[in-house]
Amino acid sequence: MPLDLPAFNDAFGRARDRVRDGAGPVDVAAEQERLRALVPADASDHDRTWTAQLIDDLAAPPPPPPVRSELYRDAVRIHTAVYPPKGTTEEKVAMLADGRRRIWEIADRATAEEEDDIRAMTEDLKSLEDWLRDPPVPLTDTPFPHA
């Protein structure tokens, strides 16, 4: 009987959330046993190996959150100030473009460890800017006409 991958992944995700949320005491060993019971005895070596690793890792404490620099925090403040943008379409586009430019300038001064994370903050700004410049459908306050 092969491993029911969707069922295992769903059960693992729920167990991981219970363990990581810290909302109350969780019996990690019991969570692990429930997951082990989902792996059939005749599962492939590959499936037994990766599921065992995930199940074992459930007991390991999560890594501490990264310590962020002042540059990173500055980029977050800029992102927060420009998203969502306000004003006319032209003002929104200008606000987003300026925010992206300022965040990229910060990324240029950041350490190699934070540079890509800071630049990633501009992706949603660029997507919205592009959408505002060339909407996939005309912007309107009225509903679509009936066909």
N, C-alpha and C positions, 0 to 999 in steps of 0.2 A: 504494500500500500504506500503510495508516494506521499510525501509531505504536502499537506494542504497549505500552500504558501499564503494565500490571502488570510486564512483563519489564523495562522501563526503570526503573521505580521500585525494583524489587528490586535490579537491578544498581547503581543509583545509591546505594541505602542501604548495600549491601555495600562499594562503593568509598569512600563517605564514612567508614564505620567503619574501613576499613583506613588511610585517610589521617589520620583524627583520633586513632586509638588510639595512634599513635606507638610501637607495639610493635617496630618495626624500620624500616629504610629502605624507603620506598615511592616508586616512580616515578610521580609525580602526572601527568606528561604522558602516560604509557602508560595510566593509569587513564582519563584524559580521552579519549584516542583510542578506547578500548574502548567508552566511553559514546557517543561521536559515531557510531560504527559502528552503534549500535542505532537511530539516527534515520534513517528512510528518506529518500532524496532527494526523494521526492514527498510528504513529510509537509506538513501545513498550515503556513502562516506562523506561526500561533499556537503550534503544537507545536514548530516549529524555534526560535522565540524563547525560550520558557520553558525548554526543555531546554538551549539554549546558555547561558542565564544560570546555570542550576544547574551545568552542567559547568564553566563559567569560574570560578564561585564556589568550586569544589572546591579550587582552588589558593590561595585566600585563607586566611590564618590565622584560626582561630576567635577571636571576641572574648574578652577576658580575663573570668574569672568576676567577678561583681559583688563589690564590697567591702561587706561587711555590717557594720552598726552593732552596738554592744553590746546595744541593745534587741532587735535581731533575734536575736542569739545567746541572749539571755535567753528569748525566746519558744521557741527550739529546745530549750533546756534544760527548759522546762516541758513541752513536748510529749513529750520523751523520758521525762520522769518519770511522765507519766500514761498513756502508751500503750506497750504494752497495759496496761489497768488490772488491778488485783489485788483480790481479796476477794470478798465476796458480790455478788450482782447490785446491791443497793442501794449498796454501797460503790463498785462500779465506776461506776455512774451518777453518784454524787456526785463521784468523782475526775475523771471526764470533764467534768462541768459546771463544776467549780472550775477545771480547766485551761483550758477555753474562756473562762471569765470573765477569768482572769488574762492570757491571751494577747490578748483584746480590749482590755483596759486598756493593755497595752503598745502595741498598734496605735494606740490613741488618742493616744499620745505620740510616735509615730514620724513620720518625714518622709513626705511624699506619695509619694516613690519606693518606700518600703518598706511603707507602711501596708497595701496590698492583699495583698502577699506574706505579711505576718505574719497577717492575718486568714484567709488561705487555709489556714493551718496548723490551723485549727479545723474544717475541713470533714469530715475523716475522724473527728474526735472526736465531732462532732454526729451523723454517720451511725451510729457504733457506739452512742452514747447512745440514739438513737431505736430502734435495733434491740434493745437491751437492755430498753428500756421496753415495747416491743411487738413481740416476736419474730414473724417471719412464720410460723414453725412452732413448736410447743411445744418447749422445751428439755428434753432427756432424755438420760440416759446409756445407755439401751437402744436397740437397733436398731428400725427401723420394723417393725411387724407385717407379716407376709406377707398379701397381698391374696388 
